[in-house]
Amino acid sequence: MNRRVARLRAAQALYQIDLADSELDIAIKSVVEEETPSEFMLQLVNGTIEQKNTIDQIISESLQGWTIERMGLVDRAIVRMTIYEMKYIEDIPVNVTFNEGIELAKAFGGEESGKFVNGVLSKALEKIKGE
């Protein structure tokens, strides 16, 4: 499982956890099916869940005219995971993570998701760099 697929599967698992309040292990198993989850995917899912309060605070401070509760579930899962990766995984260039998050949003979110996620992640990145 390459990193792009791992990000997609992690976002799917996070979406399922948010939507149905699924157990972590059940959500992971349901999105990987017969495939073995990579360590990177597990790190994204577990880390995002563990750091959710911190990440949600960054998101809330990065939204303009929105609340985190109003965000679409797909966009929220992608933004949470991307912020986790930008803030806590140091061996991947931030611009790579940023672009991957936007591409996921364009592919799987609503019509305006790419622009919306880009705006939120841009503000979030300013906050992360300022820490």
NUVEXZA-769765 format. One record per residue (C-alpha): chain; residue in one letter; z, x, y. Coordinates in Angstrom, 3 decimals, always signed. Each point is the difference from the previous one (the first is absolute). Layout:
N
<kette:A&rest:A&w:Z&u:X&v:Y>
...
REM end
This chain:
131
<kette:A&rest:M&w:+0.000&u:+0.000&v:+0.000>
<kette:A&rest:N&w:-1.148&u:+1.639&v:+3.221>
<kette:A&rest:R&w:+1.881&u:-0.433&v:+3.268>
<kette:A&rest:R&w:-2.304&u:-2.711&v:+1.350>
<kette:A&rest:V&w:+0.511&u:-2.139&v:-3.105>
<kette:A&rest:A&w:+3.733&u:+0.790&v:+0.037>
<kette:A&rest:R&w:+0.224&u:-1.258&v:+3.594>
<kette:A&rest:L&w:-1.867&u:-3.175&v:-0.902>
<kette:A&rest:R&w:+2.233&u:-0.672&v:-3.023>
<kette:A&rest:A&w:+3.135&u:+0.788&v:+2.009>
<kette:A&rest:A&w:-1.057&u:-2.419&v:+2.757>
<kette:A&rest:Q&w:-0.678&u:-2.671&v:-2.641>
<kette:A&rest:A&w:+3.447&u:+0.510&v:-1.516>
<kette:A&rest:L&w:+1.689&u:-0.114&v:+3.414>
<kette:A&rest:Y&w:-1.921&u:-3.170&v:+0.834>
<kette:A&rest:Q&w:+1.169&u:-1.606&v:-3.234>
<kette:A&rest:I&w:+3.608&u:+1.022&v:+0.646>
<kette:A&rest:D&w:-0.171&u:-1.484&v:+3.504>
<kette:A&rest:L&w:-1.824&u:-3.177&v:-1.051>
<kette:A&rest:A&w:+1.885&u:-0.961&v:-3.138>
<kette:A&rest:D&w:+3.149&u:+2.097&v:+0.288>
<kette:A&rest:S&w:-1.114&u:+1.654&v:-3.237>
<kette:A&rest:E&w:+2.024&u:+2.665&v:-1.717>
<kette:A&rest:L&w:-1.316&u:+3.491&v:+0.768>
<kette:A&rest:D&w:-0.859&u:+0.869&v:-3.616>
<kette:A&rest:I&w:-1.707&u:-3.340&v:-0.628>
<kette:A&rest:A&w:-2.118&u:+0.344&v:+3.151>
<kette:A&rest:I&w:-1.070&u:+3.525&v:-0.947>
<kette:A&rest:K&w:-0.881&u:-1.002&v:-3.554>
<kette:A&rest:S&w:-2.018&u:-2.985&v:+1.168>
<kette:A&rest:V&w:-2.217&u:+2.065&v:+2.317>
<kette:A&rest:V&w:-0.649&u:+2.948&v:-2.308>
<kette:A&rest:E&w:-0.506&u:-2.092&v:-3.170>
<kette:A&rest:E&w:-0.906&u:+2.517&v:-2.736>
<kette:A&rest:E&w:-0.194&u:+2.970&v:+2.350>
<kette:A&rest:T&w:+2.936&u:+2.363&v:+0.418>
<kette:A&rest:P&w:+1.277&u:+0.039&v:+3.584>
<kette:A&rest:S&w:-0.262&u:+3.395&v:+1.671>
<kette:A&rest:E&w:+3.021&u:+1.762&v:+1.427>
<kette:A&rest:F&w:-1.557&u:-0.430&v:+3.442>
<kette:A&rest:M&w:-0.276&u:-3.770&v:-0.439>
<kette:A&rest:L&w:+3.596&u:-0.234&v:-1.203>
<kette:A&rest:Q&w:+1.136&u:+2.138&v:+2.931>
<kette:A&rest:L&w:-1.788&u:-2.311&v:+2.450>
<kette:A&rest:V&w:+1.448&u:-3.195&v:-1.468>
<kette:A&rest:N&w:+3.544&u:+1.280&v:-0.562>
<kette:A&rest:G&w:+0.139&u:+1.887&v:+3.296>
<kette:A&rest:T&w:-1.318&u:-2.932&v:+2.015>
<kette:A&rest:I&w:+2.592&u:-2.310&v:-1.557>
<kette:A&rest:E&w:+2.813&u:+2.539&v:+0.496>
<kette:A&rest:Q&w:-0.921&u:+0.613&v:+3.652>
<kette:A&rest:K&w:-0.968&u:-3.609&v:+0.769>
<kette:A&rest:N&w:+2.640&u:-0.545&v:+2.701>
<kette:A&rest:T&w:-0.994&u:+3.141&v:+1.888>
<kette:A&rest:I&w:-3.702&u:-0.759&v:-0.420>
<kette:A&rest:D&w:+0.416&u:-3.611&v:+1.125>
<kette:A&rest:Q&w:+1.805&u:+1.195&v:+3.126>
<kette:A&rest:I&w:-2.944&u:+2.279&v:+0.816>
<kette:A&rest:I&w:-2.417&u:-2.887&v:-0.612>
<kette:A&rest:S&w:+2.025&u:-2.384&v:+2.180>
<kette:A&rest:E&w:-0.008&u:+2.528&v:+2.842>
<kette:A&rest:S&w:-3.766&u:+0.487&v:-0.446>
<kette:A&rest:L&w:-1.016&u:-3.653&v:+0.136>
<kette:A&rest:Q&w:-1.058&u:-1.508&v:+3.301>
<kette:A&rest:G&w:+0.346&u:-3.763&v:+0.232>
<kette:A&rest:W&w:+0.690&u:-0.317&v:-3.720>
<kette:A&rest:T&w:+2.932&u:+0.074&v:-2.348>
<kette:A&rest:I&w:-0.031&u:+1.645&v:-3.387>
<kette:A&rest:E&w:+0.460&u:-3.421&v:-1.596>
<kette:A&rest:R&w:-3.281&u:-1.213&v:+1.561>
<kette:A&rest:M&w:-2.005&u:+2.854&v:-1.514>
<kette:A&rest:G&w:-2.216&u:-0.857&v:-2.925>
<kette:A&rest:L&w:+1.509&u:+1.096&v:-3.299>
<kette:A&rest:V&w:-2.926&u:+2.290&v:-0.832>
<kette:A&rest:D&w:+0.115&u:+1.664&v:+3.413>
<kette:A&rest:R&w:+3.790&u:+0.360&v:-0.192>
<kette:A&rest:A&w:-0.143&u:+1.626&v:-3.443>
<kette:A&rest:I&w:-2.686&u:+2.448&v:+1.133>
<kette:A&rest:V&w:+1.760&u:+0.851&v:+3.273>
<kette:A&rest:R&w:+3.365&u:+0.525&v:-1.706>
<kette:A&rest:M&w:-1.510&u:+2.277&v:-2.636>
<kette:A&rest:T&w:-2.062&u:+1.952&v:+2.531>
<kette:A&rest:I&w:+2.972&u:+0.554&v:+2.289>
<kette:A&rest:Y&w:+2.051&u:+1.151&v:-2.982>
<kette:A&rest:E&w:-2.692&u:+2.514&v:-0.914>
<kette:A&rest:M&w:-0.446&u:+1.237&v:+3.589>
<kette:A&rest:K&w:+3.747&u:+0.403&v:+0.553>
<kette:A&rest:Y&w:+1.280&u:+1.247&v:-3.340>
<kette:A&rest:I&w:-2.827&u:+1.719&v:-1.913>
<kette:A&rest:E&w:-0.621&u:+3.300&v:+1.688>
<kette:A&rest:D&w:-2.709&u:+1.524&v:-2.219>
<kette:A&rest:I&w:-2.664&u:-2.547&v:+1.034>
<kette:A&rest:P&w:-1.516&u:+0.291&v:+3.491>
<kette:A&rest:V&w:+1.073&u:-2.929&v:+2.172>
<kette:A&rest:N&w:-3.576&u:-0.720&v:+1.107>
<kette:A&rest:V&w:-1.077&u:-0.388&v:-3.649>
<kette:A&rest:T&w:+2.821&u:-2.457&v:-0.665>
<kette:A&rest:F&w:-0.730&u:-1.859&v:+3.244>
<kette:A&rest:N&w:-3.696&u:-0.400&v:-0.843>
<kette:A&rest:E&w:+0.729&u:-1.058&v:-3.590>
<kette:A&rest:G&w:+2.324&u:-2.734&v:+1.266>
<kette:A&rest:I&w:-2.664&u:-1.347&v:+2.337>
<kette:A&rest:E&w:-2.641&u:+0.069&v:-2.734>
<kette:A&rest:L&w:+2.296&u:-1.939&v:-2.345>
<kette:A&rest:A&w:+0.592&u:-2.591&v:+2.721>
<kette:A&rest:K&w:-3.738&u:-0.362&v:+0.643>
<kette:A&rest:A&w:-0.716&u:-0.405&v:-3.698>
<kette:A&rest:F&w:+2.822&u:-2.357&v:-0.963>
<kette:A&rest:G&w:+1.398&u:-1.605&v:+3.124>
<kette:A&rest:G&w:-1.396&u:-2.718&v:+2.198>
<kette:A&rest:E&w:-2.933&u:+0.273&v:+2.375>
<kette:A&rest:E&w:+2.028&u:+1.680&v:+2.769>
<kette:A&rest:S&w:+2.303&u:+2.019&v:-2.267>
<kette:A&rest:G&w:-1.636&u:+3.373&v:+0.617>
<kette:A&rest:K&w:+0.466&u:-0.240&v:+3.769>
<kette:A&rest:F&w:+3.487&u:-1.466&v:-0.281>
<kette:A&rest:V&w:+1.222&u:+2.626&v:-2.477>
<kette:A&rest:N&w:-1.590&u:+2.759&v:+2.085>
<kette:A&rest:G&w:+1.933&u:-1.160&v:+3.070>
<kette:A&rest:V&w:+3.326&u:-0.288&v:-1.811>
<kette:A&rest:L&w:-0.414&u:+3.349&v:-1.746>
<kette:A&rest:S&w:-1.012&u:+1.715&v:+3.268>
<kette:A&rest:K&w:+3.218&u:-1.162&v:+1.677>
<kette:A&rest:A&w:+2.047&u:+0.829&v:-3.100>
<kette:A&rest:L&w:-1.464&u:+3.491&v:-0.143>
<kette:A&rest:E&w:+1.040&u:+0.614&v:+3.626>
<kette:A&rest:K&w:+3.557&u:-0.972&v:-0.936>
<kette:A&rest:I&w:-0.004&u:+2.172&v:-3.134>
<kette:A&rest:K&w:-1.324&u:+3.035&v:+1.916>
<kette:A&rest:G&w:+2.601&u:-0.585&v:+2.721>
<kette:A&rest:E&w:+2.912&u:+0.207&v:-2.433>
REM end
